């Protein structure tokens, strides 16, 4: 991994945490959210199965890979930058998140960017667009979300707002009593 490379993400953030939160808090969520939204959220379990993205990425220029799990996308980005001693800039609005996840997180007061995200993987590559095309050909949802930089800064851009990633803390799912 080196400065200038692209950061590509497959899948959607917080799917695993969404499934677990709905399973645990469905009666509470039903008071606010429609049942079809909750049923769709529970169906996210199918996205948590193994997928071929790692094999596709290896064949098409991936230089590093980081599974997104406990602590969500922010923890995975932090860990990837720390492990490879690089900085990064990520555009928050480019990180794929399902609307159902946003709705569930709003009701339960959870941050989806710090929520259990099994089924989601980060990759770096010299040519992120090429990697995106290969994922698309394989039917794997993916997005270009950022760049590797030559500083140690871990920056998240949200429109005109700029913030630094905080050192990872506990996963948001723990707010629901799940560990």
MARBA-3410 file (N, C-alpha, C, O; in Angstrom, 1 decimal):
179
0.8,-1.2,0.0,0.0,0.0,0.0,0.9,1.2,0.0,1.9,1.3,0.7 ~ 0.5,2.2,-0.9,1.4,3.4,-0.9,0.5,4.6,-1.3,-0.6,4.5,-1.8 ~ 1.0,5.8,-1.0,0.3,7.0,-1.3,-0.1,7.1,-2.7,0.6,6.7,-3.6 ~ -1.3,7.7,-2.9,-1.8,7.8,-4.3,-2.8,6.7,-4.7,-3.5,6.8,-5.6 ~ -2.7,5.6,-4.0,-3.6,4.5,-4.3,-5.0,4.8,-3.9,-5.3,5.6,-3.0
-6.0,4.1,-4.6,-7.4,4.3,-4.3,-7.9,3.3,-3.3,-7.3,2.2,-3.1 ~ -8.9,3.8,-2.5,-9.5,2.9,-1.5,-10.9,2.5,-2.1,-11.7,3.4,-2.4 ~ -11.1,1.2,-2.3,-12.4,0.7,-2.8,-13.0,-0.1,-1.7,-12.3,-0.9,-1.0 ~ -14.3,0.0,-1.6,-15.1,-0.8,-0.6,-16.1,-1.6,-1.3,-16.8,-1.2,-2.2 ~ -16.2,-2.9,-0.8,-17.3,-3.7,-1.4,-18.4,-3.9,-0.3,-18.1,-3.8,0.9
-19.6,-4.1,-0.7,-20.7,-4.3,0.2,-21.2,-3.0,0.7,-21.0,-1.9,0.2 ~ -21.9,-3.1,1.9,-22.5,-1.9,2.5,-22.1,-2.0,4.0,-21.9,-3.1,4.6 ~ -21.9,-0.8,4.6,-21.5,-0.8,6.0,-22.6,-1.2,6.9,-23.8,-1.0,6.5 ~ -22.3,-1.7,8.0,-23.2,-2.0,9.2,-24.3,-3.0,8.9,-25.3,-3.0,9.7 ~ -24.2,-3.8,7.9,-25.3,-4.8,7.6,-25.4,-5.8,8.8,-26.5,-6.1,9.3
-24.3,-6.3,9.3,-24.3,-7.3,10.3,-24.9,-6.7,11.6,-25.7,-7.3,12.3 ~ -24.5,-5.5,11.9,-25.0,-4.8,13.1,-26.5,-4.5,13.0,-27.3,-4.5,13.9 ~ -27.0,-4.2,11.7,-28.4,-3.9,11.5,-29.2,-5.2,11.8,-30.2,-5.1,12.4 ~ -28.7,-6.3,11.2,-29.4,-7.6,11.4,-29.5,-7.9,12.9,-30.6,-8.2,13.4 ~ -28.4,-7.8,13.6,-28.4,-8.1,15.1,-29.3,-7.1,15.9,-30.0,-7.5,16.8
-29.3,-5.8,15.5,-30.1,-4.9,16.2,-31.5,-5.1,16.0,-32.3,-5.0,17.0 ~ -32.0,-5.4,14.8,-33.4,-5.7,14.5,-33.8,-7.0,15.3,-34.9,-7.0,15.8 ~ -33.0,-8.0,15.2,-33.3,-9.2,16.0,-33.5,-8.9,17.5,-34.4,-9.5,18.1 ~ -32.7,-8.1,18.0,-32.7,-7.9,19.4,-33.8,-6.8,19.8,-34.5,-7.0,20.9 ~ -34.0,-5.8,19.0,-34.9,-4.7,19.3,-36.1,-4.6,18.5,-36.7,-3.5,18.4
-36.6,-5.7,17.8,-37.7,-5.6,16.9,-39.0,-5.0,17.5,-39.6,-4.1,16.9 ~ -39.4,-5.4,18.7,-40.6,-4.8,19.3,-40.5,-3.3,19.4,-41.4,-2.5,19.1 ~ -39.3,-2.8,19.9,-39.1,-1.4,20.0,-39.1,-0.7,18.6,-39.7,0.4,18.5 ~ -38.5,-1.3,17.6,-38.4,-0.7,16.3,-39.7,-0.7,15.6,-40.0,0.3,14.9 ~ -40.6,-1.7,15.9,-41.9,-1.7,15.3,-42.8,-0.5,15.6,-43.7,-0.2,14.9
-42.5,0.1,16.8,-43.3,1.2,17.2,-43.1,2.4,16.3,-43.9,3.3,16.2 ~ -41.9,2.4,15.6,-41.6,3.6,14.7,-41.4,3.2,13.2,-41.8,4.1,12.4 ~ -40.9,2.1,12.9,-40.6,1.7,11.6,-41.6,0.7,11.0,-42.1,-0.2,11.8 ~ -41.9,0.7,9.7,-42.8,-0.2,9.1,-42.2,-1.7,9.1,-41.0,-1.8,9.0 ~ -43.0,-2.7,9.2,-42.6,-4.1,9.2,-41.8,-4.5,8.0,-40.8,-5.2,8.1
-42.2,-3.9,6.8,-41.4,-4.3,5.6,-40.0,-3.8,5.6,-39.1,-4.5,5.1 ~ -39.8,-2.7,6.2,-38.4,-2.2,6.4,-37.6,-3.1,7.3,-36.5,-3.4,7.0 ~ -38.2,-3.5,8.4,-37.6,-4.5,9.3,-37.3,-5.8,8.7,-36.3,-6.4,8.9 ~ -38.2,-6.3,7.9,-38.0,-7.6,7.2,-36.9,-7.5,6.2,-36.1,-8.4,6.1 ~ -36.8,-6.3,5.5,-35.7,-6.1,4.6,-34.4,-6.1,5.3,-33.4,-6.7,4.9
-34.4,-5.4,6.5,-33.1,-5.3,7.3,-32.7,-6.7,7.7,-31.5,-7.0,7.7 ~ -33.7,-7.5,8.1,-33.3,-8.9,8.6,-32.8,-9.7,7.4,-32.0,-10.6,7.6 ~ -33.2,-9.4,6.2,-32.7,-10.2,5.0,-31.3,-9.9,4.7,-30.7,-10.6,3.9 ~ -30.7,-8.9,5.3,-29.3,-8.5,5.0,-28.4,-9.7,5.4,-27.2,-9.7,5.0 ~ -28.9,-10.6,6.2,-28.1,-11.8,6.6,-27.5,-12.5,5.4,-26.4,-13.0,5.5
-28.2,-12.5,4.3,-27.7,-13.2,3.1,-26.4,-12.5,2.5,-25.6,-13.2,1.9 ~ -26.2,-11.2,2.8,-25.0,-10.5,2.3,-23.8,-10.8,3.2,-22.7,-10.4,2.9 ~ -24.0,-11.5,4.3,-22.9,-11.8,5.2,-22.2,-13.1,4.9,-21.2,-13.4,5.5 ~ -22.7,-13.8,3.9,-22.0,-15.0,3.4,-20.7,-14.7,2.7,-20.5,-13.5,2.2 ~ -19.9,-15.7,2.6,-18.6,-15.5,1.8,-18.9,-15.1,0.4,-19.8,-15.6,-0.2
-18.1,-14.1,-0.1,-18.3,-13.7,-1.5,-16.9,-13.8,-2.2,-15.9,-13.8,-1.6 ~ -16.9,-13.7,-3.5,-15.7,-13.8,-4.3,-14.9,-12.6,-4.4,-13.9,-12.6,-5.2 ~ -15.2,-11.5,-3.7,-14.5,-10.3,-4.0,-13.0,-10.3,-3.7,-12.2,-9.7,-4.4 ~ -12.5,-11.1,-2.7,-11.1,-11.2,-2.5,-10.3,-11.8,-3.7,-9.3,-11.3,-4.1 ~ -10.9,-12.9,-4.3,-10.3,-13.5,-5.4,-10.3,-12.6,-6.6,-9.3,-12.5,-7.4
-11.4,-11.8,-6.8,-11.5,-10.9,-7.9,-10.4,-9.8,-7.7,-9.7,-9.5,-8.7 ~ -10.3,-9.3,-6.5,-9.4,-8.2,-6.3,-7.9,-8.7,-6.5,-7.1,-7.9,-7.0 ~ -7.6,-9.9,-6.0,-6.2,-10.4,-6.2,-5.8,-10.5,-7.7,-4.7,-10.2,-8.1 ~ -6.8,-10.8,-8.5,-6.5,-11.0,-10.0,-6.4,-9.6,-10.7,-6.0,-9.5,-11.8 ~ -6.9,-8.5,-10.0,-7.0,-7.3,-10.7,-6.4,-6.1,-9.9,-6.9,-5.0,-9.9
-5.2,-6.3,-9.3,-4.4,-5.2,-8.9,-4.6,-4.8,-7.4,-4.1,-3.7,-7.0 ~ -5.3,-5.5,-6.6,-5.4,-5.2,-5.2,-4.0,-5.2,-4.5,-3.3,-6.1,-4.7 ~ -3.8,-4.2,-3.7,-2.5,-4.1,-3.0,-2.6,-4.4,-1.5,-1.6,-4.7,-0.8 ~ -3.8,-4.2,-1.0,-4.1,-4.5,0.4,-5.6,-4.7,0.6,-6.4,-4.3,-0.2 ~ -5.9,-5.5,1.6,-7.3,-5.9,1.9,-7.5,-5.8,3.4,-6.6,-6.1,4.2
-8.7,-5.3,3.8,-9.0,-5.2,5.2,-10.5,-5.5,5.4,-11.4,-4.8,4.8 ~ -10.8,-6.5,6.1,-12.2,-6.8,6.4,-12.7,-5.8,7.3,-12.0,-5.3,8.2 ~ -14.0,-5.4,7.2,-14.7,-4.5,8.0,-15.6,-5.3,9.0,-16.5,-5.9,8.5 ~ -15.3,-5.3,10.2,-16.0,-6.1,11.2,-16.4,-5.2,12.4,-17.0,-4.2,12.3 ~ -15.8,-5.6,13.6,-16.1,-4.9,14.8,-15.6,-3.5,14.8,-14.5,-3.3,14.4
-16.5,-2.6,15.2,-16.1,-1.2,15.2,-16.4,-0.5,13.9,-16.3,0.8,13.9 ~ -16.9,-1.2,12.9,-17.3,-0.6,11.7,-16.3,-0.1,10.8,-15.1,-0.4,10.9 ~ -16.7,0.7,9.8,-15.8,1.2,8.8,-14.8,2.1,9.3,-13.6,2.1,8.8 ~ -15.1,2.9,10.3,-14.1,3.8,10.9,-12.9,3.1,11.5,-11.8,3.5,11.4 ~ -13.2,2.0,12.2,-12.2,1.2,12.8,-11.3,0.5,11.8,-10.1,0.4,11.9
-12.0,0.0,10.7,-11.2,-0.7,9.7,-10.3,0.3,8.9,-9.2,0.0,8.6 ~ -10.8,1.5,8.7,-9.9,2.5,8.0,-8.8,2.9,8.9,-7.6,3.0,8.4 ~ -9.0,3.1,10.2,-8.0,3.4,11.2,-6.9,2.3,11.2,-5.7,2.5,11.1 ~ -7.4,1.0,11.3,-6.4,-0.1,11.4,-5.6,-0.3,10.1,-4.4,-0.6,10.2 ~ -6.3,-0.1,9.0,-5.6,-0.2,7.7,-4.5,0.8,7.6,-3.3,0.5,7.2
-4.8,2.1,7.9,-3.8,3.1,7.8,-2.6,2.9,8.8,-1.5,3.1,8.5 ~ -3.0,2.5,10.0,-2.0,2.2,11.1,-1.0,1.1,10.7,0.2,1.2,10.8 ~ -1.6,0.0,10.2,-0.8,-1.2,9.8,0.2,-0.9,8.7,1.3,-1.4,8.7 ~ -0.2,-0.1,7.8,0.6,0.2,6.6,1.4,1.6,6.8,2.1,2.0,5.8 ~ 1.2,2.2,7.9,1.9,3.5,8.2,1.7,4.5,7.1,2.6,5.1,6.6
0.4,4.7,6.8,0.0,5.8,5.8,-1.1,6.6,6.3,-1.7,6.2,7.3 ~ -1.4,7.6,5.6,-2.6,8.4,5.9,-3.7,8.1,4.9,-3.5,7.3,4.0 ~ -4.9,8.7,5.1,-5.9,8.5,4.1,-6.9,9.6,4.1,-7.0,10.3,5.1 ~ -7.6,9.8,3.0,-8.7,10.7,2.9,-9.9,10.0,2.4,-9.8,9.3,1.3 ~ -11.0,10.0,3.1,-12.2,9.3,2.7,-13.3,10.3,2.6,-13.5,11.2,3.5
-14.2,10.1,1.6,-15.4,10.9,1.4,-16.5,10.2,2.0,-17.0,9.1,1.5 ~ -17.1,10.7,3.1,-18.1,10.0,3.9,-19.3,9.7,3.0,-19.9,8.6,3.1 ~ -19.7,10.6,2.2,-20.9,10.4,1.4,-20.7,9.3,0.3,-21.7,8.9,-0.3 ~ -19.5,8.9,0.1,-19.3,7.8,-0.9,-19.3,6.4,-0.3,-19.4,5.4,-1.0 ~ -19.4,6.4,1.0,-19.4,5.1,1.7,-20.8,4.5,1.6,-21.8,5.1,2.1
-21.0,3.4,1.0,-22.3,2.8,0.8,-23.0,2.3,2.1,-22.4,1.6,2.9 ~ -24.2,2.8,2.3,-25.0,2.5,3.5,-26.4,2.3,3.1,-26.9,3.2,2.3 ~ -27.1,1.3,3.5,-28.5,1.0,3.1,-29.4,2.0,3.9,-29.1,2.3,5.1 ~ -30.5,2.4,3.3,-31.4,3.3,4.0,-32.0,2.6,5.2,-32.3,3.2,6.2 ~ -32.2,1.3,5.1,-32.8,0.5,6.3,-31.8,0.6,7.5,-32.3,0.7,8.6
-30.5,0.6,7.2,-29.5,0.7,8.3,-29.6,2.1,8.9,-29.6,2.2,10.1 ~ -29.8,3.1,8.1,-29.9,4.5,8.6,-31.1,4.6,9.5,-31.0,5.2,10.6 ~ -32.2,4.1,9.1,-33.5,4.2,9.8,-33.3,3.5,11.2,-33.7,4.0,12.2 ~ -32.8,2.2,11.2,-32.7,1.5,12.4,-31.7,2.2,13.3,-32.0,2.3,14.5 ~ -30.6,2.7,12.8,-29.6,3.4,13.6,-30.2,4.6,14.2,-29.9,5.0,15.4
-31.0,5.4,13.5,-31.6,6.6,14.0,-32.5,6.3,15.2,-32.4,6.9,16.3 ~ -33.3,5.3,15.1,-34.3,4.9,16.2,-33.5,4.5,17.4,-33.8,4.8,18.6 ~ -32.4,3.6,17.2,-31.7,3.1,18.3,-30.5,3.9,18.8,-29.8,3.6,19.7 ~ -30.3,5.1,18.1,-29.2,6.0,18.5,-27.9,5.4,18.3,-27.0,5.4,19.3 ~ -27.6,4.7,17.2,-26.4,4.1,16.9,-25.7,4.8,15.7,-26.4,5.3,14.8
-24.4,4.8,15.7,-23.6,5.4,14.6,-23.3,4.3,13.6,-22.5,3.4,14.0 ~ -23.9,4.3,12.4,-23.7,3.2,11.5,-22.2,3.1,11.0,-21.8,2.0,10.6 ~ -21.4,4.1,11.1,-20.0,4.1,10.7,-19.1,3.4,11.8,-18.0,3.1,11.5 ~ -19.7,3.1,12.9,-19.0,2.5,14.0,-19.7,1.2,14.5,-19.5,0.7,15.6 ~ -20.5,0.6,13.5,-21.3,-0.5,13.8,-20.8,-1.8,13.1,-20.4,-1.7,11.9
-20.9,-2.9,13.7,-20.5,-4.2,13.2,-20.8,-4.3,11.7,-22.0,-4.1,11.3 ~ -19.8,-4.6,10.9,-20.0,-4.5,9.4,-19.5,-5.7,8.6,-18.9,-5.6,7.6 ~ -19.8,-6.9,9.2,-19.5,-8.1,8.4,-20.1,-8.1,7.0,-21.2,-7.5,6.9 ~ -19.4,-8.6,6.0,-19.9,-8.6,4.7,-19.4,-7.4,3.9,-19.8,-7.2,2.7 ~ -18.5,-6.6,4.5,-18.0,-5.4,3.9,-16.4,-5.5,3.9,-15.9,-6.0,4.9
-15.8,-5.1,2.8,-14.3,-5.3,2.8,-13.7,-4.0,2.1,-14.3,-3.5,1.1 ~ -12.6,-3.6,2.6,-11.8,-2.5,2.0,-10.6,-3.1,1.2,-10.0,-4.1,1.5 ~ -10.4,-2.4,0.0,-9.2,-2.8,-0.8,-8.5,-1.5,-1.2,-9.1,-0.5,-1.3 ~ -7.2,-1.6,-1.5,-6.5,-0.5,-2.1,-5.9,-1.0,-3.4,-5.6,-2.2,-3.6 ~ -5.8,-0.1,-4.4,-5.3,-0.5,-5.7,-4.8,0.8,-6.4,-5.2,1.9,-6.1
-3.8,0.6,-7.3,-3.3,1.7,-8.1,-4.4,2.3,-8.9,-4.5,3.5,-9.1 ~ -5.3,1.4,-9.5,-6.4,1.9,-10.3,-7.7,1.4,-9.8,-8.2,0.3,-10.1 ~ -8.3,2.2,-8.9,-9.5,1.8,-8.3,-10.7,1.7,-9.3,-11.6,0.8,-9.1 ~ -10.7,2.5,-10.4,-11.7,2.3,-11.4,-11.7,1.0,-12.0,-12.7,0.4,-12.3 ~ -10.5,0.5,-12.3,-10.4,-0.9,-12.9,-10.9,-1.9,-12.0,-11.7,-2.8,-12.4
-10.6,-1.8,-10.7,-11.1,-2.7,-9.7,-12.6,-2.7,-9.6,-13.2,-3.7,-9.5 ~ -13.1,-1.4,-9.6,-14.6,-1.3,-9.6,-15.3,-2.0,-10.7,-16.3,-2.6,-10.6 ~ -14.7,-1.8,-11.9,-15.3,-2.5,-13.1,-15.2,-4.0,-13.0,-16.2,-4.7,-13.3 ~ -14.2,-4.5,-12.4,-14.1,-6.0,-12.2,-15.1,-6.5,-11.2,-15.7,-7.5,-11.4 ~ -15.3,-5.7,-10.1,-16.3,-6.1,-9.1,-17.7,-6.0,-9.8,-18.5,-6.9,-9.6
-18.0,-5.0,-10.6,-19.2,-4.9,-11.3,-19.5,-6.1,-12.2,-20.6,-6.6,-12.2 ~ -18.5,-6.4,-12.9,-18.6,-7.6,-13.8,-18.9,-8.9,-13.0,-19.6,-9.8,-13.5 ~ -18.4,-9.0,-11.8,-18.7,-10.1,-11.0,-20.0,-10.0,-10.1,-20.3,-10.9,-9.4 ~ -20.7,-8.9,-10.3,-22.0,-8.7,-9.6,-21.8,-8.3,-8.1,-22.7,-8.6,-7.3 ~ -20.6,-7.7,-7.8,-20.3,-7.4,-6.4,-20.5,-5.9,-6.3,-19.8,-5.1,-7.0
-21.4,-5.4,-5.4,-21.5,-4.0,-5.2,-20.2,-3.4,-4.6,-19.6,-3.9,-3.6 ~ -19.7,-2.3,-5.2,-18.5,-1.7,-4.7,-18.5,-0.2,-5.0,-19.3,0.3,-5.8 ~ -17.7,0.6,-4.3,-17.6,2.0,-4.4,-16.2,2.5,-4.2,-15.4,1.9,-3.3 ~ -15.8,3.5,-4.9,-14.5,4.2,-4.6,-14.8,5.2,-3.5,-15.6,6.1,-3.7 ~ -14.1,5.1,-2.4,-14.4,5.9,-1.2,-13.3,6.9,-0.8,-13.5,7.7,0.0
-12.1,6.7,-1.3,-11.0,7.5,-0.9,-9.6,7.3,-1.5,-9.5,6.5,-2.4 ~ -8.6,7.9,-0.9,-7.2,7.8,-1.4,-6.3,7.6,-0.2,-6.5,8.0,0.9 ~ -5.2,6.9,-0.5,-4.1,6.8,0.5,-3.2,8.0,0.3,-2.9,8.4,-0.8 ~ -2.8,8.6,1.5,-1.9,9.8,1.4,-0.6,9.5,2.1,-0.4,8.5,2.7 ~ 0.3,10.4,1.9,1.7,10.3,2.4,1.9,10.9,3.8,3.0,11.0,4.3
0.8,11.3,4.4,0.9,11.8,5.8,0.3,10.7,6.8,-0.1,9.6,6.3 ~ 0.3,11.0,8.0,-0.3,10.0,9.0,-1.7,10.4,9.3,-2.4,9.8,10.1 ~ -2.2,11.5,8.7,-3.6,12.0,8.9,-4.6,11.0,8.4,-4.4,10.5,7.3 ~ -5.6,10.8,9.1,-6.8,9.9,8.7,-8.0,10.9,8.7,-8.6,11.1,9.7 ~ -8.3,11.3,7.5,-9.2,12.4,7.3,-10.5,11.9,6.7,-10.5,11.1,5.7
-11.7,12.4,7.2,-13.0,12.1,6.7,-13.6,13.4,6.2,-13.7,14.3,7.0 ~ -13.9,13.5,5.0,-14.5,14.7,4.4,-16.0,14.4,4.2,-16.5,13.4,3.7 ~ -16.8,15.4,4.7,-18.3,15.3,4.5,-18.7,16.7,4.0,-18.9,17.6,4.7 ~ -18.8,16.7,2.7,-19.1,18.0,2.0,-17.9,18.9,2.2,-16.8,18.6,1.9 ~ -18.1,20.1,2.8,-17.1,21.0,3.1,-16.5,20.8,4.5,-15.5,21.5,4.9
-17.0,19.9,5.3,-16.5,19.6,6.6,-15.4,18.6,6.6,-15.5,17.6,5.8 ~ -14.4,18.8,7.4,-13.3,17.9,7.5,-13.1,17.5,8.9,-13.1,18.4,9.8 ~ -12.9,16.2,9.2,-12.7,15.8,10.5,-11.6,14.7,10.5,-11.4,14.1,9.4 ~ -11.0,14.4,11.6,-10.0,13.3,11.7,-10.7,12.1,12.4,-11.5,12.3,13.3 ~ -10.3,10.9,11.9,-10.8,9.7,12.6,-10.3,9.7,14.0,-9.1,10.0,14.3
-11.1,9.3,14.9,-10.7,9.1,16.3,-10.2,7.7,16.4,-10.5,6.8,15.7 ~ -9.4,7.5,17.5,-8.9,6.2,17.8,-10.1,5.3,18.0,-11.1,5.7,18.7 ~ -10.1,4.1,17.5,-11.3,3.2,17.6,-11.7,2.9,19.1,-10.8,2.8,19.9 ~ -13.0,2.9,19.3,-13.6,2.6,20.6,-14.4,1.3,20.4,-14.2,0.5,19.5 ~ -15.3,1.1,21.4,-16.2,0.0,21.4,-17.2,0.1,20.2,-17.5,1.1,19.7
-17.6,-1.1,19.7,-18.5,-1.2,18.6,-19.9,-0.6,19.2,-20.2,-0.8,20.3 ~ -20.6,0.0,18.3,-21.9,0.6,18.7,-22.9,-0.5,19.1,-23.8,-0.2,19.9 ~ -22.8,-1.7,18.6,-23.7,-2.8,19.0,-23.7,-3.0,20.5,-24.7,-3.5,21.0 ~ -22.6,-2.7,21.2,-22.5,-2.8,22.6,-23.5,-2.0,23.4,-23.9,-2.3,24.5 ~ -24.0,-0.9,22.7,-25.0,0.0,23.4,-26.3,-0.8,23.6,-27.1,-0.4,24.4
-26.5,-1.9,22.8,-27.7,-2.7,23.0,-27.5,-3.9,23.9,-28.3,-4.8,24.0 ~ -26.3,-4.0,24.5,-26.0,-5.1,25.4,-25.4,-6.3,24.7,-25.4,-7.4,25.3 ~ -25.0,-6.2,23.5,-24.4,-7.3,22.7,-22.9,-7.1,22.7,-22.4,-6.0,22.5 ~ -22.2,-8.2,22.9,-20.7,-8.1,22.8,-20.2,-9.0,21.8,-19.0,-9.1,21.6
END
